[in-house]
Amino acid sequence: MTTSEGPVDGGSWMRSLEQRVRVLEDHNAIMRLMYSYGPSVDSGLAAVVAGLWTEDGVYDVDTGRMDGRHEIANMVRTHPHQGFIQHGCGHVMSPAHITVDGDTAVAVCHTQLILRLPDGSGYQVSRVTANRWELIRTVDGWRVTSRTSRILDGQEESRAILASAFDPADDGVR
């Protein structure tokens, strides 16, 4: 077998292809996990939301920190979140920049919380945040070990979260 770089050993080519397919499968699984957050939190499925994290996972938002699945599930059940759901809301996520490193991964993205206006005439963006998701491969698939979310209000910490996705030498695979 040959490539643009010359002859290639069939075994090394197959290993390279297997690695590339695994990375694609990992990216897909991580995206499915992350993108299930919005629909599950907006529909009030507290156990589904909490199940995205490891048992001792952390969700660190600028409005408070939740340690473990129990606290994450309680966030969905309590006010003001239930008020958001009852009046109409959407947690919308941008495509994520994902870097897989063996059995761990980091994903960086934006999210928006969109709320229905009190008079029902439309919607407005309530907040836009920078998010860093740290994930681990478990026997049950990928799970979140830590998610840090900071509102994009000009603070350095928010910009640093977004910038953490970009390492000039990073090709998305380690």
Phi, psi and omega in degrees: 000143178231155174233184177297343180263003179113191182297145180230135174294129182303322180293318180289326177297316180295318178298319178296317179296317178299318179296316180296319178295319179299318178298317178298318178296319178297313179302315180298315180296320179294317178297316179300318179297308182298315185284353173278346180301307184304303181299324181286321180287326180285341176261001175079021181276079187303317182292324178293314179302308182298326181292349176289336182263161168291165182307321181256020182297159184239136171239107186251100180255154180299343179268355179159164182244136177243126180251116176090161183300323182300312180292325178293317177298319180297326178302320181291327185278342189260167173281139015270354186301317179298326175296320176301312182298314184295330181264346179108117180209163174213127173263110187245130184247141174282164172303145185260148170268112187247133174236120179259133178228085183067244182261015174232160179207158174229136177231138180234135181200176172259153166226155175234140169255115181252126183244144175289138179295145183305327181275001178077010185276357181162202184228159173219150175284120181275322180202150174236129184232154170267137184230137172237117178256129173247130188231159177223145175279125178243177176296339179263009182105189181290140176221154180277128173265329181204136171231125178246126181233128178229134181297141179272085181238022179099349182289147181299322183301320179295313180296324180295324176299311180296317181294335182296345178285344190245107171246122184308332181268359186276124176254010180091354180225133176238000000 
